[in-house]
Amino acid sequence: MPRFFWLLLAGALVLPGHVGSPDIFFEGKAGPYPLFITIRPPVVIPGTAEVEIRVRSRNVTQVRIAPQPISGPGARFAPAADVAQQSKDDPQFFTGALWMMTSGSWQVKVAVDGPEGKGEMAVPVPALASRTLGMQSGLAVTLSILTLVLALGAISIAGAAAREAQLHPGEEPATIHRRKARIAMAMIALAVAAILFRGNIWWNAEARNYSRIIYKPLAMKASLAEGGVLRLELENTGWLARKVDDFLPDHGHLMHMYVLRLPEMERVWHLHPEMTAAGVFTHALPPMPAGRYALYSDVVHENGLPETMVAEMDFPEIQGQPLSGDDSTGSGKPAGSVFPLPDGARMIWERELDVYPVKRAHVFRFRVETADGKPARDMELYMGMPGHAAFVKLDRTVFAHVHPSGSIPMAALNIVQPDPHAGHTLQSSLPPDVSFPYGFPQPGEYRIFVQAKRAGKVQMGMFKVQVR
């Protein structure tokens, strides 16, 4: 049986700027209405994105959603918005599905109607197909049987027509009629075989064409130069048209890099290499013990598309220079809910569950207390945010750099929302807690690294969690 009846170009896993964490989580305001949005990008391109919106305000009458490319010709023509379906059991919960027709950087526009008037916002969404999936075995068997039945039926019909079409009712076919039937059946069998053969060639050609849009992240080659200088070389892997030097600053840096000591991730650094040439980033490493390290580097292209490059390498002991600027580090045994900080203070995870479920959005809240158990009153913004967090699966198949607003890079958000903090008032003194919206994409053991700034110093809490 030809291969194309056993395979179906059915779908793809979406891989946005986070490794193995395709879903988008965002918490913000559409005018006066606070929203918690979860977007599951399409698994095929073209395909549909699933949108879930929880409205924090009551008495909202309608929520409308629409997809639109961030750049290109489609960015100038917004489609008509769909009305999100309101839950009968929970009137503050809305759902919908939106078509995204091409690979690349998209946005979901959200409009809310309610007692306080209208509110609008936009959420950037990377729509990227990463691999094709095989056809379900049951469907493959069914289609194979149907194909066989159709082929045998066509051959039988041709033979019957050649043998009996010119006979009178009840007349037995003569030898010449039987010979014609055999010839007709042989010719139709050859024709059916040729159709299946050509169909297989066509299917494989379509599969090759589709493979060109399957997402391939930028390759990152890491090396260590004299003096403990880390050198990162980015290379385009051939996926569509993409540059290695068109990056936007995100929180003031072109690249955010997490360095984790393997295998337990008990030492972590959040560093910011600088681009010294097209596609080349360097960074003078701080003091680091010898060992094997995993590197996760985040960048955002000028069209809003985020990417995360991954590398692993062995480091010798590095003397290095002290941390400076926005670079930070943390060390210690990851805790279940309370992590001691270097100055005697502690970071507390106000966890809701002992074991978290997979693919369900949560708000992860962390509170900083001083050594005497009082709420910290010296909190400061860290790179313009109350905090930063990284959610990493212990086997390193999942990595997500998350902000208090969600899993979207601020550089991408600034493209679709020029003032993403509109309606927010930054307090002169920050509260002692910070929260992050996120949902675990896979079961397993995770680490959560939370950075917060106190009295000019960045401190990091380290936690562990099981996901089922």
Order of alpha helices (4+ residues) and beta strands (2+ residues): beta-beta-beta-beta-beta-beta-beta-beta-beta-alpha-alpha-beta-beta-beta-beta-beta-beta-beta-beta-beta-beta-beta-beta-beta-beta-beta-beta-alpha-beta-beta-beta
